[in-house]
Amino acid sequence: METIAPTSTPMLWTGRVLTALVVAFMLFDSIIKLIMIPPVAESFAQLGYPESVARPIGIIELAITILYVVPRTSVLGAILLTGVMGGAIASHLRVGDPVFTHLLFGLYLGVLAWGGLYLRNARLRSVIPLLAG
């Protein structure tokens, strides 16, 4: 049976910081959808979605964020977060939003989410080795 290399302290803290950035953004994003501030309504209109879907999306985002934060369900949370970000990318692509700021933001967030999880989870690193060795 292969042993899992321990996570170094700098790696763990870097992973935690990346994770905290993702969680902070997702909490902010889900909460503004739940309280339905005017920029959310404007954004949904610009993307061609009815305002009535904002709160359900906010609830889904909040649930996924909770899954991502809980260590036992963090990989599932990252998978689901990746799906949400894919939907966001598709929505911005459909309306022709700017590439680096709007379109690729979901990619940036997904990379941060998986990077944070990868750095703080030794078992994940053993399943998905980025370096041969």
Buried (B, 14 or more C-beta within 10 A) or exposed (E): EEEEEEBEEEBBEBBEEBBEBBBEBBBEBBEBBBEBEEEBEEBBEEBEEEEEEBBEBBEBBBEBBBBBBEEEBBBEBBBBBBEBBEEBBEBBBEEEBEEEEBBBBBBBBBBBBBBBBBBBBBEBBEEEEEEEE
